[in-house]
Amino acid sequence: MLDEVMKRSKVEDLCFYEVGIQSKTFEGEDKSLYLQVGAVLGETGKKESQSIHQFSRKVFEDLESQDSERREEEENETDQQARLEALTKAQVRFSLTASSPANQLKINNKGREAVFLLYNCARVVQILYSFEQSVKDGVYPPLPDVVDYTLLDTQEEWELLYVYILPYKDVLRDAVLHGKLHRIPIHLIGLSNCLSRYYSRVKVLRDPLPSTLPTMYARIRFLSHIHDIILDGLEIMGLTPLKKL
């Protein structure tokens, strides 16, 4: 059933839109939907006077100041700049769209929900890549076509399935048909938080034993589906994932 849910089907009234933060409602032929957010309040609760460029710069500077613990030694300055710009764009965009346009919006330069989402996505990629490399090296047999999802028995796996995987298409439909774009970033943020709890409890890649392989296979396929959802949500939001942690 899970495989069937994750198959993308063509639905005439379900189009995918890139998000633009402008004071317009619709932008002609390019199928881009532009939304005006609600009244923007600063951290003091008063109406914010800074421009989106100033806000973006503050977010970038905060990320840059804390980047020493994230940055790999071999990462050059060009790659670091590109990574920080991708994180900044994601965080600013999520900050402005993760609440209903009908409500006031309180921005926070220190918010990191989208940053954590991108890093969690990169962690999924790392796990999937490690598995594929292990298969090539002969450590694991190849992933079978059919896996046993009944072996997924942790609370986080059930939550990921029933709260974030199965309802995803309904979230998209609601965002498009009823203008509730904020449901997409909220959905992705919740998924990311659940993934963090999952990583802290579950070791996906295990020793290649007959008793552990079936569960590991189910978890690899499960993470692949989660990765697809994150990538799809980021694409809708006009964002790109990180290439690595």
Secondary structure as UniProt FT lines:
FT   HELIX           2..6
FT   TURN            12..13
FT   STRAND          19..21
FT   TURN            28..31
FT   STRAND          32..35
FT   STRAND          40..41
FT   TURN            43..44
FT   HELIX           52..65
FT   HELIX           67..69
FT   TURN            73..74
FT   HELIX           77..97
FT   TURN            101..102
FT   STRAND          105..106
FT   TURN            109..110
FT   HELIX           113..136
FT   TURN            137..138
FT   HELIX           149..151
FT   HELIX           155..159
FT   HELIX           160..165
FT   TURN            166..167
FT   HELIX           168..177
FT   TURN            181..182
FT   HELIX           183..201
FT   TURN            210..212
FT   HELIX           213..236
FT   TURN            237..238
//
